[in-house]
């Protein structure tokens, strides 16, 4: 999984459009390494994109997403994928104004008991697991031998 992923690979694996991917690169949200004019994304980049796509589907603005990524980097000293790689589920919780990072089921219960506003959760770990599974599936299908139909010669 340490190979580079092209923009087309990332689009196919995450459902993001090529234009969105380019725009996110231009804005510094996820910056791939460059190889000539090609963008090559690491698995960490791919996982972050998958999480960003999920957060956007849940209604998070790009500004909020950027704040979450910066918080993880600044406060925890890790990229998003490193935060969820420990094997535990990681959720973002929000009441529409504040965002919480939850790493333990006990903390979720406490937050929900003390909240008067509805809160929804986005499982960051699920997004990373899903993109890992897609990468494995894509790699497996690329390695599978292709069977060619026999041609009838007249």
Beta strands, then each sheet from edge to edge (+ up, - down):
strand 1: 33-35
strand 2: 38-40
strand 3: 91-94
strand 4: 99-102
strand 5: 120-123
sheet 1: 1+ 2-
sheet 2: 4+ 3- 5+
end
